Amino acid sequence: MASSTKQQSVFTRVAMAVAKAAGKPATFAVVVGVVIVWAASGPAFGFGDTWQLVINTGTSIVTFLMVFLIQNTQNRDTEAMQIKLDELINALQGANAALLDLEELDEKTLDAIRAHYTRRAAAARKKLGCEDSPEREAEGD
């Protein structure tokens, strides 16, 4: 594990640590505590503009930074999952290797591939005698 940590950038290590900490119940409890202290301090500050500005500024900064950290974490998770799926496709005998790396294709190409597999699925259901009817599709909504 130490060798993989050395390969990660400082940003990646920080993003992973913050994302992990942000998802813990203790972190939620601390944030709730901060909000309670802020709300309780309202009378002391006369519920003034500065008092409101403190919470607004704090939450805006945290939200702004968390968007980037969450996106970074999501991007890494998605990329790792795609690599694992590509490996599974690659390892399966008879699997369609054209499906590797689909996430890199444009929407038009993805739509064409989806249509191909939708037709194959419909033909397989028809062969089994369980065709999708418009009534069944409406019930599923």
C-alpha positions in Angstrom: 0.0 0.0 0.0 2.9 2.3 0.7 4.1 2.1 -2.9 0.7 3.0 -4.3 0.5 6.1 -2.0 3.8 7.3 -3.4 2.4 7.1 -6.9 -0.6 9.3 -6.1 -0.4 13.0 -6.4 -0.8 15.2 -3.3 -4.2 16.3 -4.6 -5.4 12.7 -5.0 -4.3 11.8 -1.5 -5.9 14.9 0.0 -9.1 14.4 -2.0 -9.3 10.7 -0.9 -8.8 11.6 2.7 -11.3 14.5 2.7 -13.9 12.4 0.9 -13.4 9.5 3.4 -13.7 11.9 6.4 -16.6 13.8 4.9 -18.7 10.6 4.7 -18.3 9.7 8.4 -21.0 10.1 11.0 -18.6 12.0 13.2 -18.0 14.6 10.6 -21.8 15.1 10.2 -22.1 15.5 14.0 -19.3 18.1 14.0 -21.0 20.1 11.2 -24.4 19.9 13.0 -22.6 21.1 16.1 -21.1 24.1 14.2 -24.6 25.0 12.9 -26.1 24.8 16.4 -23.3 27.0 17.8 -23.8 29.5 15.0 -27.6 29.5 15.5 -27.2 29.8 19.3 -24.9 32.8 18.8 -27.5 34.7 16.9 -28.9 36.6 19.8 -25.5 37.7 20.9 -24.9 39.2 17.5 -28.4 40.5 17.1 -29.0 38.2 14.2 -27.2 40.8 12.2 -25.8 40.8 8.7 -22.3 39.8 9.8 -23.7 36.9 11.8 -25.5 35.7 8.6 -22.5 36.4 6.4 -20.4 34.0 8.5 -22.5 31.0 7.8 -23.2 31.9 4.2 -19.5 32.4 3.4 -18.5 29.3 5.3 -21.0 27.1 3.6 -20.3 28.6 0.2 -16.6 27.9 0.5 -17.1 24.4 1.8 -19.6 23.6 -1.0 -17.4 25.0 -3.7 -14.4 23.0 -2.6 -16.4 19.8 -2.0 -17.8 19.9 -5.5 -14.3 19.4 -6.9 -13.3 16.8 -4.4 -16.4 14.8 -5.0 -16.0 15.1 -8.8 -12.4 13.9 -8.5 -13.4 10.9 -6.3 -16.3 10.1 -8.7 -14.0 10.3 -11.8 -11.4 7.9 -10.2 -14.1 5.5 -9.1 -15.7 5.5 -12.6 -12.4 5.1 -14.3 -11.4 2.1 -12.1 -14.8 0.5 -12.7 -14.5 0.9 -16.4 -11.0 -0.7 -16.3 -12.4 -3.6 -14.3 -15.3 -4.0 -16.7 -12.9 -3.9 -19.7 -10.8 -6.6 -18.1 -13.9 -8.8 -17.6 -15.0 -8.4 -21.2 -11.4 -9.1 -22.3 -11.2 -12.2 -20.2 -14.5 -13.8 -21.3 -14.2 -16.2 -24.2 -16.6 -15.1 -27.0 -17.2 -11.6 -25.5 -17.4 -8.8 -28.0 -14.1 -7.0 -27.8 -15.7 -4.0 -29.6 -17.4 -3.2 -26.2 -14.1 -2.4 -24.6 -13.6 1.2 -23.8 -17.2 2.3 -24.8 -17.1 5.3 -22.6 -14.7 6.9 -25.1 -17.2 6.8 -27.9 -19.5 9.7 -29.0 -23.3 9.6 -28.3 -24.2 8.7 -31.9 -22.0 5.6 -31.9 -23.3 4.6 -28.4 -26.9 5.0 -29.6 -26.2 2.7 -32.6 -24.6 0.1 -30.3 -27.5 0.3 -27.8 -30.0 -0.1 -30.7 -28.1 -3.2 -31.9 -28.3 -4.8 -28.4 -31.9 -3.7 -27.9 -32.8 -5.5 -31.1 -30.9 -8.6 -30.0 -32.7 -8.5 -26.6 -36.1 -8.1 -28.3 -35.4 -11.1 -30.6 -34.3 -13.2 -27.7 -37.5 -12.4 -25.7 -39.6 -13.1 -28.8 -37.9 -16.5 -29.2 -38.8 -17.2 -25.5 -42.4 -16.0 -26.2 -42.2 -13.1 -23.8 -42.3 -10.1 -26.1 -42.6 -6.7 -24.5 -45.9 -5.2 -25.2 -46.7 -1.5 -25.0 -49.1 -2.3 -22.1 -46.3 -4.0 -20.1 -43.9 -1.1 -20.8 -46.5 1.4 -19.5 -47.1 -0.7 -16.3 -43.3 -0.6 -15.7 -43.2 3.2 -15.6 
